[in-house]
Amino acid sequence: MTLAPIVLFVYNRPHHTQQTVEALQQNELANESEIFIYSDAPKNEQAIHKVQEVRSYIKSISGFKKITIIERETNWGLAKSIIDGVTSIVNQYGKIIVLEDDLVTSSYFLRFMNEALEMYQDTEKIFGITGYNYPININGLEDIFFMKAENCWSWATWDRAWKYFVKDTDMLINTFNKHMIKEFNFNHSIDFWSQVLANKQGKINTWAVFWYATIFINNKLFVFPKTSFVNNIGHDGSGTHCDKNNLYYTNITNNYNLVFSNNMIESQIARQKHIEYFLSLKKSIITRIFNKIKNKLDFIWIKE
């Protein structure tokens, strides 16, 4: 099996980057894997010191077959940097494993991603693999399942799939109807579509929702593990487009006894469990807002 190159995108979070790299180094296939690290340049003076700290750290790492560091000379921003980096490496190697600087992996992560890439490389219906699974109720799920969706908190794909990627808000707005938007939003349990509109309005500049839309409109599938091989540690207020919360925290598996499936249809059980999970997030957010307001009112009352 030819291993896929790892592509890691870093910016100005040295502690997160170190945790991400150290977890990867513990993977059994790390010393056989090539890694490309894209380091974005600071977008303002406040970011200079942290970017320099990250760059100093990544130049000191070892434990991989080959390490290539790409230092951006200007600030590209996360979306542009990822699209460019992924396109460049996947076109060169034919397949790719993608991480950002706030993802801590299981020691079996690289094994899972590479075996899944090998398993489904010639299956046109499959557009990619993710190592992350939301903390959903996993009862009744197979070891891996398929959904017409994606998760950007660790993912892998092939050049045959990535060539379909398009970041075009006007095309999506003209293509999607109400029924499609409802399905895209998991029966309106979560509002992914608003990210497309926010990109159109220039409020944000992201890439992942367009990858999801690419998979969706082409009626393709992503591979998901029942138990997560990745945890996102970036929801501490430090990341781009990430709020401070622990709603997405999940335990990562340190076992590897899963069975890959040839039943490549979307799991309706998994889809329903995601809808239930997304609805629970809404309740959690409403509760947090209510508690914040209550605490402020209690503070004012006590102060008065």
C-alpha positions as CSV (number, residue, x, y, z in Angstrom):
1,M,0.0,0.0,0.0
2,T,1.4,3.4,-1.0
3,L,0.8,5.9,1.8
4,A,-0.9,9.2,1.1
5,P,1.0,12.4,1.9
6,I,-0.2,14.3,5.0
7,V,-0.9,18.0,4.5
8,L,-1.0,20.1,7.7
9,F,-2.1,23.8,7.7
10,V,-0.8,25.9,10.5
11,Y,-1.0,29.6,11.5
12,N,-0.5,31.2,14.9
13,R,-1.3,28.6,17.5
14,P,2.0,27.0,18.7
15,H,0.5,25.0,21.5
16,H,-2.3,23.6,19.4
17,T,0.2,22.8,16.6
18,Q,2.5,21.0,18.9
19,Q,-0.4,18.8,20.2
20,T,-1.4,18.0,16.7
21,V,2.1,17.1,15.6
22,E,2.9,15.1,18.7
23,A,-0.2,13.0,18.3
24,L,0.6,12.4,14.6
25,Q,4.1,11.3,15.6
26,Q,2.6,8.6,17.8
27,N,0.9,7.0,14.7
28,E,2.3,3.7,13.7
29,L,2.6,4.9,10.0
30,A,4.2,8.3,10.8
31,N,7.8,7.4,10.0
32,E,6.7,6.0,6.7
33,S,4.6,9.0,5.8
34,E,5.5,12.2,4.0
35,I,4.2,15.4,5.5
36,F,3.7,18.9,3.9
37,I,3.2,21.8,6.4
38,Y,1.7,25.0,5.1
39,S,2.5,28.0,7.3
40,D,0.4,31.1,6.6
41,A,2.0,34.5,7.1
42,P,0.7,36.9,9.8
43,K,-2.2,39.1,8.7
44,N,-1.3,41.8,11.2
45,E,1.4,42.9,13.6
46,Q,-0.4,41.1,16.5
47,A,0.1,37.8,14.9
48,I,3.8,38.1,14.0
49,H,5.2,36.7,17.2
50,K,2.9,33.6,17.3
51,V,3.5,32.8,13.6
52,Q,7.2,33.0,14.2
53,E,6.9,30.7,17.2
54,V,4.9,28.2,15.1
55,R,7.5,28.3,12.3
56,S,10.3,27.8,14.7
57,Y,8.6,24.8,16.2
58,I,7.7,23.0,12.9
59,K,11.3,23.4,11.7
60,S,12.4,21.3,14.8
61,I,10.0,18.3,14.3
62,S,11.0,14.8,13.2
63,G,9.5,11.4,13.1
64,F,8.2,11.4,9.5
65,K,9.7,10.0,6.3
66,K,10.0,13.4,4.8
67,I,9.0,16.9,6.0
68,T,8.4,19.8,3.6
69,I,7.6,23.2,4.9
70,I,5.9,25.8,2.8
71,E,6.0,29.3,4.3
72,R,3.6,31.8,2.8
73,E,5.2,35.2,2.3
74,T,1.9,37.0,2.5
75,N,-1.3,36.1,4.5
76,W,-3.4,33.9,2.3
77,G,-6.2,33.2,4.8
78,L,-7.3,29.7,5.6
79,A,-9.7,29.1,2.7
80,K,-7.4,30.2,-0.1
81,S,-4.4,28.4,1.5
82,I,-6.2,25.1,1.9
83,I,-7.7,25.1,-1.6
84,D,-4.3,25.9,-3.1
85,G,-2.4,23.4,-1.0
86,V,-4.8,20.6,-1.4
87,T,-5.0,21.1,-5.2
88,S,-1.2,21.2,-5.5
89,I,-0.5,18.1,-3.5
90,V,-3.4,15.9,-4.5
91,N,-2.7,16.6,-8.2
92,Q,0.9,15.5,-7.6
93,Y,0.3,12.4,-5.5
94,G,-3.3,11.3,-6.5
95,K,-4.5,11.2,-2.9
96,I,-4.1,13.2,0.3
97,I,-4.8,13.3,4.0
98,V,-5.6,16.8,5.3
99,L,-5.3,18.2,8.8
100,E,-5.5,21.6,10.5
101,D,-3.5,22.7,13.5
102,D,-6.1,21.9,16.1
103,L,-6.8,18.2,15.5
104,V,-5.5,15.6,17.9
105,T,-5.4,12.1,16.4
106,S,-5.6,8.6,17.6
107,S,-2.4,6.5,17.1
108,Y,-4.5,4.5,14.5
109,F,-5.6,7.6,12.5
110,L,-3.1,7.2,9.6
111,R,-3.8,3.5,9.4
112,F,-7.6,4.1,9.1
113,M,-7.3,6.9,6.6
114,N,-4.8,5.0,4.4
115,E,-6.7,1.8,4.4
116,A,-9.9,3.6,3.6
117,L,-8.2,5.4,0.7
118,E,-6.9,2.1,-0.6
119,M,-10.3,0.4,-0.1
120,Y,-12.4,2.9,-2.0
121,Q,-9.9,4.4,-4.4
122,D,-11.7,3.1,-7.5
123,T,-15.2,3.6,-6.2
124,E,-16.6,6.7,-8.0
125,K,-19.5,6.9,-5.5
126,I,-17.0,7.7,-2.7
127,F,-15.6,11.2,-2.6
128,G,-13.6,11.0,0.6
129,I,-13.0,9.9,4.2
130,T,-13.1,11.7,7.5
131,G,-11.5,10.5,10.8
132,Y,-13.9,12.6,12.9
133,N,-17.3,11.7,14.1
134,Y,-19.5,14.1,16.1
135,P,-20.4,12.8,19.6
136,I,-23.6,11.3,18.3
137,N,-25.4,8.2,19.7
138,I,-23.5,5.4,18.0
139,N,-25.9,2.6,19.0
140,G,-26.9,0.6,15.9
141,L,-24.2,2.0,13.6
142,E,-21.8,-0.1,11.7
143,D,-18.0,0.3,12.2
144,I,-18.1,2.7,9.3
145,F,-21.0,4.4,7.6
146,F,-21.6,6.6,4.5
147,M,-23.4,9.9,4.3
148,K,-23.9,12.5,1.6
149,A,-21.9,15.0,3.6
150,E,-18.4,15.6,4.8
151,N,-16.4,16.6,7.9
152,C,-13.4,18.9,7.5
153,W,-11.9,18.0,10.9
154,S,-9.5,15.6,9.2
155,W,-10.3,14.3,5.8
156,A,-8.8,12.5,2.8
157,T,-9.6,12.3,-0.8
158,W,-8.3,11.5,-4.3
159,D,-7.6,13.8,-7.3
160,R,-10.5,12.1,-9.1
161,A,-12.9,13.6,-6.6
162,W,-11.2,16.9,-5.7
163,K,-11.3,17.9,-9.4
164,Y,-15.0,18.5,-9.0
165,F,-14.5,21.0,-6.2
166,V,-15.9,24.5,-7.0
167,K,-16.2,27.5,-4.8
168,D,-19.0,29.4,-6.6
169,T,-21.7,30.9,-4.5
170,D,-23.8,32.1,-7.4
171,M,-23.8,28.7,-8.9
172,L,-25.0,27.1,-5.7
173,I,-27.7,29.8,-5.1
174,N,-29.0,29.2,-8.6
175,T,-28.9,25.4,-8.2
176,F,-30.3,24.8,-4.8
177,N,-34.1,24.8,-4.3
178,K,-36.0,24.7,-1.0
179,H,-36.1,20.9,-0.9
180,M,-32.3,20.7,-1.5
181,I,-31.6,23.3,1.2
182,K,-33.7,21.3,3.7
183,E,-31.7,18.1,3.0
184,F,-28.4,20.1,3.0
185,N,-29.4,21.4,6.4
186,F,-30.3,17.9,7.8
187,N,-34.0,18.7,7.9
188,H,-33.2,22.2,9.2
189,S,-31.6,20.8,12.4
190,I,-28.5,22.9,11.5
191,D,-28.0,25.8,9.1
192,F,-25.1,24.9,6.8
193,W,-26.7,26.9,3.9
194,S,-26.3,30.2,5.8
195,Q,-22.5,29.7,5.4
196,V,-23.0,29.8,1.6
197,L,-25.0,33.0,1.9
198,A,-22.5,34.6,4.3
199,N,-19.7,33.8,1.8
200,K,-21.8,35.5,-0.9
201,Q,-22.3,38.6,1.3
202,G,-18.5,38.7,2.1
203,K,-19.1,38.2,5.8
204,I,-16.9,35.1,5.9
205,N,-14.5,33.5,3.5
206,T,-14.6,29.7,4.0
207,W,-14.0,26.6,1.9
208,A,-15.5,23.5,3.7
209,V,-19.2,24.3,3.0
210,F,-18.3,24.3,-0.7
211,W,-16.6,20.9,-0.4
212,Y,-19.8,19.7,1.2
213,A,-21.9,21.3,-1.6
214,T,-19.7,19.6,-4.2
215,I,-20.4,16.2,-2.6
216,F,-24.1,17.0,-2.2
217,I,-24.9,18.2,-5.8
218,N,-22.9,15.3,-7.3
219,N,-24.8,12.8,-5.1
220,K,-21.6,11.3,-3.7
221,L,-20.7,9.9,-0.3
222,F,-18.1,10.3,2.5
223,V,-16.8,7.5,4.7
224,F,-17.3,8.1,8.5
225,P,-16.0,6.0,11.4
226,K,-18.4,5.0,14.1
227,T,-15.9,5.9,16.8
228,S,-13.8,8.9,16.1
229,F,-10.0,8.8,15.4
230,V,-9.8,12.6,15.9
231,N,-10.7,15.2,18.4
232,N,-11.0,19.0,17.7
233,I,-9.2,21.0,20.4
234,G,-9.7,24.3,18.6
235,H,-13.0,25.4,20.1
236,D,-11.4,27.5,22.8
237,G,-11.9,30.8,21.0
238,S,-8.5,30.6,19.3
239,G,-9.4,29.4,15.8
240,T,-10.8,30.9,12.6
241,H,-14.6,30.8,12.6
242,C,-14.6,28.8,15.9
243,D,-16.5,29.8,19.0
244,K,-15.5,28.9,22.6
245,N,-17.4,25.7,23.6
246,N,-17.0,22.0,24.1
247,L,-20.1,20.9,22.2
248,Y,-18.0,19.0,19.6
249,Y,-15.7,17.2,22.0
250,T,-15.5,13.5,21.5
251,N,-13.5,10.6,22.8
252,I,-11.0,9.2,20.3
253,T,-10.6,5.4,19.9
254,N,-7.3,3.7,20.7
255,N,-8.6,0.4,19.3
256,Y,-8.6,-0.8,15.7
257,N,-10.8,-3.7,15.0
258,L,-13.3,-2.1,12.5
259,V,-14.6,-3.8,9.4
260,F,-14.9,-1.8,6.1
261,S,-18.3,-2.1,4.3
262,N,-19.1,-2.6,0.7
263,N,-22.7,-1.5,1.3
264,M,-22.1,2.0,-0.2
265,I,-25.5,3.7,0.4
266,E,-26.2,6.6,2.7
267,S,-27.0,5.4,6.3
268,Q,-30.4,6.7,7.2
269,I,-29.7,5.7,10.8
270,A,-26.6,7.8,10.9
271,R,-28.4,10.7,9.3
272,Q,-31.2,10.6,11.8
273,K,-28.7,10.4,14.7
274,H,-26.9,13.5,13.3
275,I,-30.3,15.3,13.1
276,E,-30.9,14.5,16.7
277,Y,-27.4,15.7,17.7
278,F,-27.7,19.0,15.8
279,L,-31.1,19.6,17.5
280,S,-29.5,19.0,20.8
281,L,-26.9,21.6,19.9
282,K,-29.6,24.2,19.4
283,K,-31.0,23.4,22.8
284,S,-27.5,23.7,24.4
285,I,-26.9,27.1,22.7
286,I,-30.3,28.4,23.8
287,T,-29.6,27.2,27.4
288,R,-26.2,28.9,27.4
289,I,-27.7,32.2,26.2
290,F,-30.4,32.0,28.8
291,N,-27.8,31.3,31.5
292,K,-25.6,34.2,30.4
293,I,-28.6,36.6,30.5
294,K,-29.6,35.2,33.9
295,N,-26.1,35.5,35.3
296,K,-25.9,39.1,34.2
297,L,-29.3,39.9,35.7
298,D,-28.3,38.2,38.9
299,F,-25.1,40.2,39.0
300,I,-27.0,43.5,38.4
301,W,-29.5,42.6,41.2
302,I,-26.7,41.8,43.7
303,K,-24.8,44.9,42.7
304,E,-27.9,47.1,43.2
